[in-house]
Amino acid sequence: MAKNLDITVYLDFYGEMLTDKQREYLDYYYNDDLSLSEIANNIPYGEKGRSRQAVRDVIKRAEGQLIEMETKLGLVKRFMTVQEGLNEIIECAEIINKTNLNFGLSREINDAVIKIKAIAGNLAD
């Protein structure tokens, strides 16, 4: 089973919508980098002796649910688009600031650039 960066991001966004068991297994598998066998041997739910295959089934089902949530809701895609846009705004503000320094040195432009960068930076956090 290939480990996928998207699943960890989806888990951050949609993890609370999964069962505790699904969330915990995905966390062990993706964030703690445990194998299916290691998860099966360290289950905190009193289900000792659970098979590697049962753990895999829980993980695959949870992955499917996360992917379905992203397909329907698109929160991760939207978040990434907004982050990219904010980075572009900050880059444009830098260009305006450099042009202002080279050609005019307007205090109003400089103040506006500082404000634009601060707002974009706060939204990006």
C-alpha positions, 0 to 999 in steps of 0.5 A: 500500500503506497503511502500518499501525502494527499491522505495526510492532508485529507486527514487534517481536514476531514479526520474528525468525520471518521470514527475514532478507530479509522482516524487512529489507524490512519494516524498510526499508518501515515503519521507514525509510519507504522506497518499494518502488522505493527498497528495490529499488534498495538491496537488500543481498543482491546482487540488484540489478535486483530489481523493485518488484513483487518487493519488494512481494510479499516485503513482502505475504507477510511481512505476511500471516505476521505477521498469521497469527502474531498471529491464532494466538498473540495476543501483541500483543493480550495485551500491550496488555491487560496494559498497559491493566490495569496502567495501571488498577491505577496509577490505582486506587492513585492514587485510594486514595492521595488518599482516604487523604490526605483521610480517614485518612492510614494509613501502612499504606495509603500504603505499600501504595499505593507498593508497588502502584504500583512493582510495576505500574510495573515490570511495565509497563516 
